[in-house]
Structure formats: structure tokens, C-alpha cells
């Protein structure tokens, strides 16, 4: 009976040499349709030059800088008052 029985070919695994064929980072749980939609959205993005990007950041600092400064001064003032009240 063993003569008629077909044997499975032995599987030989190659050693892992550490190469990455395709990075799977960020693909967990996404369907191919979602990936295609993400690629379309990336292609439709507005291209911003380095000068424009720096101008946008500078404008944001000009708008939000005074607000941040007021908040920091307020916390500093509150901390100073609390320190003076409890230092005795």
C-alpha cells in the first residue's frame, strides 16, 4: 500500500535575509477601494511652495501669538498670586 501512496514534496524554506518586498505599514484594515480613494485625494492636493508654507506659518504665529502670550502671562500671574498667598 505504501508503494501506491503519493508523497508530498518536502517544502524547503529559504532563510530570511531581511529584505522587504513591499512595506505593509499603514495598510491594516483598508480595502483596495479605500486605498484608491486615498491616492486620488493625494493627487488632488494643492501644491504649496516653500515660501508660501513659511508665509502661512508666519501668519498663524502673528494671529495666535498674542493669544498664547496672554494665556501664559495669565498663568504666570495666577501662579505668582498663589505662591504669595501660601508662602506665609
Beta strands, then each sheet from edge to edge (+ up, - down):
end
